[in-house]
Amino acid sequence: MKSKIFDCITFFDNNFMFDFRYNVLKDFVDYFIICESIFDHRGKPKKKKFIKKDHYDDKKVKYFLLEEPFPENTSIWENQAIQREFLLKNTDFADKEDFIFFSDPDEIPRPELLKNFKLDKKYGIFMQTCFNFKFNLYNKYESPWEGTRVSKKKNLKSIDFMRQKVRSKNLKYNFYRFDKEKSIQIFNDAGWHFNNLLSPEEISLKLKTFAHSDFAENKYSSPKIIKKKIDLRIDLFERGHIYKKKEIDNTFPKYLNDNQDKFKKFIIN
């Protein structure tokens, strides 16, 4: 029996990016697993935001809502991990040989790699080209981006471990560093990280809400400051990064190529 592919994400509020993801991957993925919490990672209540659109295949799109509050006195990172493990728990209908892919919603694996996919190690890391603010505003400083991770269901005990501890640098450690997971296969040119394809206001909310709490300060999260940085094509975090326009070509998702008019708001001409 052919192993199935589970494309898994935790969801906050970005229906635009999930819809893009769905259309890029729908012919290559058996199941999309979406996990949303009605609390943000700081423990504050939030409204359910995921929209299951009419054109989504009900058999493929599986949505799970975490309704329990996060425990008191847990950190942002611990709450993120709780949501990830809740997602994994809800893949209990997967067979042991099925592939569990986990990505941030804006990390999209190259779909051609999923066709007849094989994994020779315990884990896989997809090295992805990074773009910021626009589909074709290239971020050379964070490319390749260690994005999507994958493991067979039988080997996957924790999504948070796979995300936090399965890293390419592990392969450089000496053999006696048994504390470092080294059964890792690297997939190069393996997709895209479309980071912060959002309005300044949406980016501001993201910075104030997500686990990277250092960036919640006004000097990073002010919508006015964010808009200025987008217009200048520079890094949000004052690291001296300057992003460059890249022409849309066949290295981008076919769905983006075929629908450039639809996405012109997020394409630099």
C-alpha positions in Angstrom: 0.0 0.0 0.0 1.3 3.4 -0.9 2.1 5.7 2.0 -0.2 8.7 2.3 1.0 12.3 2.8 -0.3 14.4 5.7 0.4 18.1 5.3 0.1 19.5 8.9 0.0 23.1 10.1 -1.0 25.0 13.2 -3.3 27.9 12.3 -3.7 31.4 13.7 -5.7 33.5 11.3 -4.1 33.5 7.8 -6.8 32.1 5.5 -5.1 33.7 2.5 -1.9 31.7 3.0 -3.8 28.4 3.7 -5.9 28.9 0.5 -2.7 29.4 -1.5 -1.1 26.4 0.2 -4.1 24.2 -0.6 -4.1 25.1 -4.2 -0.4 24.5 -4.6 -0.4 21.1 -2.9 -3.9 19.7 -3.3 -3.0 17.3 -6.1 0.0 15.9 -4.2 -1.3 15.6 -0.6 -3.7 13.1 0.8 -4.8 15.1 3.9 -4.4 18.6 5.1 -4.4 18.7 8.9 -5.2 22.1 10.4 -5.1 22.8 14.1 -6.4 26.0 15.5 -6.7 27.1 19.2 -9.2 29.5 20.6 -6.4 30.9 22.7 -3.2 32.6 21.4 0.2 31.5 22.7 0.0 34.1 25.4 -3.1 32.5 26.7 -5.5 35.2 25.6 -8.9 34.1 24.1 -9.2 34.5 20.3 -12.1 33.9 17.9 -12.0 30.9 15.6 -10.7 32.2 12.3 -10.3 29.2 9.9 -12.7 29.4 7.0 -13.4 26.1 5.2 -14.1 27.3 1.7 -16.5 25.6 -0.6 -13.9 24.5 -3.1 -11.9 22.5 -0.4 -12.2 18.8 -0.6 -13.9 17.7 2.6 -12.2 14.3 2.4 -8.8 15.9 2.4 -9.2 18.9 4.7 -9.3 17.9 8.3 -9.8 20.7 10.8 -9.3 20.4 14.6 -10.0 23.0 17.2 -8.2 23.1 20.5 -10.8 24.5 22.9 -9.1 24.0 26.2 -7.2 26.9 27.7 -3.4 26.5 28.0 -2.3 25.7 31.5 -1.5 28.6 33.9 2.1 29.7 34.1 3.3 28.0 31.0 5.5 29.9 28.6 4.7 31.0 25.0 7.0 28.3 23.7 5.3 25.6 25.9 1.9 26.7 24.7 3.1 26.4 21.1 4.3 22.9 21.8 1.0 21.9 23.4 -0.9 23.0 20.2 1.6 21.0 18.1 1.2 17.9 20.1 -2.6 18.2 20.0 -2.3 18.3 16.2 -0.2 15.1 16.3 -2.7 13.4 18.5 -5.3 14.0 15.8 -3.3 12.2 13.1 -4.3 8.9 14.9 -6.0 7.7 11.7 -2.7 7.6 9.9 -1.0 4.3 9.2 2.5 3.8 10.6 4.1 4.1 7.1 2.4 7.4 6.3 4.4 10.6 6.1 3.6 13.3 8.5 4.8 16.7 7.2 4.8 19.7 9.5 5.3 23.3 8.4 4.6 26.8 9.5 1.6 27.8 7.3 3.9 30.0 5.1 6.4 27.2 4.4 5.3 25.3 1.3 7.1 22.2 0.1 7.8 21.9 -3.6 4.9 19.7 -4.7 6.9 17.7 -7.3 9.0 16.3 -4.5 5.9 14.8 -2.9 5.2 12.6 -5.9 6.4 9.1 -5.1 8.1 10.6 -2.0 10.8 8.5 -0.2 12.5 9.1 3.1 15.7 7.2 3.7 16.3 8.6 7.2 14.1 9.0 10.3 13.5 12.7 9.6 13.7 15.0 6.6 14.3 18.7 6.4 13.1 20.8 3.4 15.5 23.6 2.5 13.3 26.4 1.1 13.9 29.7 -0.6 12.9 32.6 1.6 10.8 35.6 0.4 9.6 38.5 2.6 6.5 40.7 2.2 5.9 39.8 -1.4 6.0 36.5 -3.3 9.0 37.6 -5.3 11.0 39.7 -2.8 13.9 37.5 -2.3 15.6 37.2 1.1 19.1 35.8 0.4 20.1 36.2 4.1 17.8 33.4 5.3 17.9 31.2 2.2 17.9 28.3 2.3 15.4 28.3 5.1 15.1 25.1 7.2 11.3 24.9 6.9 9.1 21.8 6.5 10.0 18.7 8.5 8.8 15.2 7.8 8.8 11.8 9.5 7.0 8.6 9.1 4.1 8.2 11.6 5.8 5.3 13.3 8.9 7.3 14.1 7.2 10.5 15.2 6.7 10.9 18.9 6.6 14.7 19.1 6.0 17.4 16.4 7.7 20.0 18.7 10.8 17.9 18.9 10.9 17.4 15.2 10.5 21.2 14.7 12.9 22.4 17.4 15.6 19.7 17.6 15.8 18.2 14.1 18.2 20.7 12.5 20.8 20.4 9.7 23.6 21.5 12.0 23.1 18.2 13.9 24.9 16.5 11.0 28.1 18.4 11.9 28.4 17.1 15.4 30.8 14.3 16.3 29.4 10.8 16.2 29.6 10.5 20.0 27.0 13.3 20.5 24.2 10.9 21.1 22.1 13.8 22.4 21.8 15.2 18.8 19.4 13.5 16.4 21.4 12.7 13.2 19.1 10.5 11.2 18.2 13.4 8.9 17.8 13.6 5.2 18.2 17.0 3.6 16.0 17.9 0.6 17.5 20.9 -1.3 15.6 23.4 -3.4 12.6 22.0 -1.7 10.0 24.8 -1.7 9.4 28.3 -0.5 9.0 30.3 2.7 6.7 33.1 1.9 7.2 35.1 5.1 4.9 38.0 6.2 2.7 38.3 3.1 0.5 40.4 5.2 -0.6 44.0 5.7 1.4 46.1 8.2 -1.5 45.8 10.7 -1.5 42.0 10.4 2.3 41.7 10.8 2.0 43.9 13.9 -0.6 41.5 15.4 1.6 38.6 14.5 4.6 40.1 16.3 2.6 40.9 19.4 1.0 37.5 19.6 3.4 34.8 18.5 6.2 33.1 20.4 9.0 35.4 19.5 8.2 37.9 22.2 11.3 40.1 21.8 9.8 41.5 18.7 6.6 42.7 20.3 8.2 46.0 21.2 6.9 49.1 19.4 10.1 49.6 17.5 9.4 46.4 15.6 5.6 46.0 15.9 4.3 49.5 15.0 2.2 49.3 11.8 3.7 52.6 10.6 7.3 51.4 11.1 6.5 48.1 9.4 5.0 49.8 6.4 8.1 52.0 6.0 10.3 48.9 6.1 8.2 47.1 3.6 8.4 50.1 1.2 12.2 50.2 1.7 12.4 46.4 1.2 14.4 46.0 4.4 14.4 43.7 7.3 11.8 44.2 10.1 14.4 43.5 12.8 17.2 45.9 11.9 19.7 43.3 10.9 20.8 45.2 7.8 19.1 42.9 5.4 18.0 44.4 2.0 15.7 42.3 -0.1 15.8 42.0 -3.9 13.1 41.6 -6.5 13.1 38.3 -8.4 11.2 37.7 -11.6 8.4 35.2 -11.4 9.5 32.1 -13.4 9.2 28.3 -13.3 11.1 28.2 -10.0 8.0 29.5 -8.3 4.8 27.4 -7.7 2.9 26.7 -10.9 -0.3 28.0 -9.2 1.4 31.4 -8.6 2.6 31.5 -12.2 -0.9 30.7 -13.5 -2.6 33.3 -11.3 -0.4 36.3 -11.2 -3.3 38.7 -11.7 -5.1 37.3 -8.7 -2.0 37.8 -6.5 -0.8 41.1 -8.0 -1.1 42.8 -4.6 1.8 40.6 -3.4 3.9 40.6 -6.6 6.5 43.3 -7.4 6.5 44.1 -11.1 
